[in-house]
Amino acid sequence: MCTHRANVTVTDLEELLPLLKLNIEKNQQLICTGSITAKSVEPLVETLKLLAGPETCIICCYEQRTVGVNPEIEKRFFELLLQEFQSEEIPPEKQDPEFNSPDIRLLHLRRRVD
């Protein structure tokens, strides 16, 4: 991946950040210029808020995780997200059948205008 002078932030669960950071370090030679940093849930929501305008359409894809602290982190993510965004789940019948999975969710997000 060549970031072409972009500054990229990747996000994941707090407990997975060490692995995410290790992957960034191990793949540093693939980054031409720019930077990549690993963050957790709050920076992701803040980034979405900063980048999304009233006409922005965000397609959010995530794996629903049900063990450990994952449900609490997912709950926190959506508490923060839904303060600023409207969310509509994309039903399985509108998804590509080859890449569809029961534990993968697709959401259509838009900034709240109310």
SULDAVEN-V59241 format. One record per residue. RES is the residue in one letter. OMEGA is omega in whole degrees, 0 to 359 (none if undefined). NEAR is the number of other ideal C-beta (glycine too) atoms within 12 Angstrom. Layout:
res=RES omega=OMEGA near=NEAR
res=RES omega=OMEGA near=NEAR
This chain:
res=M omega=177 near=16
res=C omega=187 near=15
res=T omega=178 near=20
res=H omega=178 near=13
res=R omega=178 near=11
res=A omega=170 near=16
res=N omega=188 near=15
res=V omega=173 near=24
res=T omega=176 near=26
res=V omega=185 near=27
res=T omega=175 near=26
res=D omega=177 near=28
res=L omega=183 near=28
res=E omega=183 near=24
res=E omega=179 near=17
res=L omega=181 near=23
res=L omega=178 near=22
res=P omega=178 near=15
res=L omega=178 near=16
res=L omega=178 near=24
res=K omega=177 near=20
res=L omega=178 near=13
res=N omega=177 near=19
res=I omega=180 near=26
res=E omega=183 near=16
res=K omega=182 near=13
res=N omega=182 near=18
res=Q omega=181 near=18
res=Q omega=179 near=10
res=L omega=181 near=17
res=I omega=183 near=23
res=C omega=177 near=16
res=T omega=181 near=14
res=G omega=182 near=18
res=S omega=174 near=17
res=I omega=176 near=26
res=T omega=180 near=23
res=A omega=181 near=24
res=K omega=179 near=24
res=S omega=192 near=27
res=V omega=185 near=29
res=E omega=177 near=19
res=P omega=178 near=21
res=L omega=181 near=31
res=V omega=178 near=28
res=E omega=179 near=20
res=T omega=178 near=23
res=L omega=179 near=31
res=K omega=182 near=21
res=L omega=185 near=14
res=L omega=186 near=17
res=A omega=173 near=23
res=G omega=183 near=13
res=P omega=181 near=13
res=E omega=183 near=9
res=T omega=175 near=20
res=C omega=178 near=19
res=I omega=172 near=28
res=I omega=182 near=19
res=C omega=178 near=29
res=C omega=179 near=20
res=Y omega=176 near=27
res=E omega=178 near=18
res=Q omega=184 near=21
res=R omega=189 near=21
res=T omega=182 near=14
res=V omega=177 near=14
res=G omega=180 near=13
res=V omega=184 near=17
res=N omega=178 near=22
res=P omega=179 near=15
res=E omega=179 near=18
res=I omega=177 near=28
res=E omega=178 near=25
res=K omega=179 near=17
res=R omega=179 near=21
res=F omega=182 near=34
res=F omega=173 near=25
res=E omega=179 near=17
res=L omega=184 near=23
res=L omega=186 near=30
res=L omega=171 near=21
res=Q omega=186 near=18
res=E omega=187 near=26
res=F omega=168 near=30
res=Q omega=183 near=22
res=S omega=175 near=26
res=E omega=179 near=18
res=E omega=176 near=21
res=I omega=186 near=21
res=P omega=182 near=12
res=P omega=182 near=16
res=E omega=176 near=10
res=K omega=180 near=13
res=Q omega=177 near=20
res=D omega=184 near=13
res=P omega=181 near=9
res=E omega=184 near=6
res=F omega=181 near=10
res=N omega=178 near=17
res=S omega=182 near=16
res=P omega=182 near=10
res=D omega=178 near=16
res=I omega=180 near=19
res=R omega=173 near=26
res=L omega=181 near=26
res=L omega=173 near=26
res=H omega=183 near=20
res=L omega=173 near=31
res=R omega=177 near=24
res=R omega=174 near=23
res=R omega=179 near=16
res=V omega=182 near=12
res=D omega=none near=9
